[in-house]
Amino acid sequence: MHVLFNGEKKLRAKEAEFISFNGQPGGKVDACVVVRGPRFFESLSAAADMGVPVVVVAGTEDAAGAECIRAAEECGVPGECVLVLRGGKVTDLNGKEVAPAIRGGVGLNAVLDAVKFAVANGLVPEPVVWAPEEEPEQPPEAVWMADDGQAAPPAEAEGGPEVQGGPARADGRTGASPLPEVPEREATAAAPEGEGAAPGGATAAEEGVLSPLLGRVGKVIALFQSCPGADSSSVAAGLVRALGSGTLHLEVSNAPASFSHYGASLEEAAASGKYAFCDGRSVVGAGRQELYECIVAEIRVPIGNPQVVDEIYRAAHRVVHVVGHNFRDATESVHNVQVWLDSGMGLRLDALVVDRVPESSHVVELYRGNFGDRIGMIVGIEKDGDFRPLAEALLRG
C-alpha cells in the first residue's frame, strides 16, 4: 500500500510504504496521511483533491487542533478518518477508540489502522453541498430580543440617542454600505459643560462599565461571533497582530477564552497590555491610562450584560460578524446574519469574515450569494498575511 505522508520524519511499516508528500505525487497512491504541523492546510487541500482516502492527525483538541478538525470537515474528510487524543487514547472524531496513545502522542499503528479502515471502506473526502437547515434551539445570541419576542437593537441608555443603522442606500436599506463608503459614526450628543462630564457625552452617573476604556481609544472594531463554532478568537487576535502596538483585544463574554493568544493564564494575558476581558460587570486588564489607537472588541456567545454590548456597538467604527466555515456552523451563521439584517431595527453590519478559509473558498461564495447585495465586504481569512489588508480596510475612513 502506497501512502502519501506530509510529516518530516521517515516512517517504516511492513504493510505500507510512506512517501514524502510535496503536493505533486507520482505513481500509484492508495491513501494520504496529513499530520498537524507546518504546511498542514496546503497539504490537506491537495490530498483532498486526489480522490483517495485521507487520514488527518489533528492531535490534541486545543485551538490548533480545532483548526485542523475544522479544515478536515470542510474538505469532507469523514469523522472516522480524523484522529484526536482523548483521555490517553487515540480516537476518531466520533469517539471510537483506535489505539492507546504512545508516549502521549499518536503512534504509527493508530495511523495504519485508520488508513486500512479508510481504504477498506472507501472513505474518500466528500464535502456536503446542501442539507436541510436545522432550526436553532434558541434565539440567536447576536440579536437582542425584546419582551414581546421581537428582534430589538442593543439596549439604549435612558435618554440616549437612537441607534441608527447608517445612511439610507438607494434601495432604501440602511447599515449595509460597502466598507469604503461607510461614513464615520456621528458623535454622541455632548454633555453639558461642568462637573461630571464623561467621555462620549454621558454624565458620571450614566457612565457604563466600558466607558473609561472606550474613552481612551481612537477607533473600535466590533467583532461579533455569529455562532458558538465561529472562530472569532483567532480572527480578533490576528487583527491585533496586524495592527501592532497601540491595539487592544477586548473580549466580552460570560467566561474568558481568547486569553490563550497572549499568555498561559488570564492574569498573564491581561498583564501583556494587549488583552482585556469584560464579563459585563468589570474589566480585567487595560488598567493603565494610556490611549489606544484601536480596540478589537470580540463579542462572544453567550453574551453577558447587553449594556456593555450596547456601549461597544455605539462606539464602533465598523461592525463585523465572524461566521463559521464548516457546514453546521455556516448554516447557523447564515440564519443569524439573516435575523440581524431583517430585524427591522436598522442594525449595522459592515463586513462578514469567514474563519480559516481562503478567499476562493466555496463557503465564502455561499455567504456572498446570500448577502452580497447587502453587505459590502465578505472575505475569507486563512493565514496571517490575510489580516493586514483586512485591518486596513476596516480602519479606512
Secondary structure, DSSP 8 states (H G I E B T S, - for coil): -EEEE--SS---BTTBEEEE--S---S---EEEEESSTTHHHHHHHHHTSSS-EEEEEES-SHHHHHHHHHHHHTT--GGGEEEEETTEEEETTS-EEEE-BTTB--HHHHHHHHHHHHHTT--------------SS--TTSEE-TTS-EE-S---TT-------SB-TTS-BS---GGG-----------SSTTB-GGG-BGGG--TTHHHHTTEEEEEEEEESSTTS-HHHHHHHHHHHH-TTEEEEEESSS--GGGGT-SSHHHHHHTTSEEEE-SS-EES--S---EEEEEEEE-SS---HHHHHHHHHH-SEEEEEE--SHHHHHHHHHHHHHHHTSSS-----EEEEET--TT-HHHHHHHHHHTTT-SEEEEE-SGGGHHHHHHHHH--
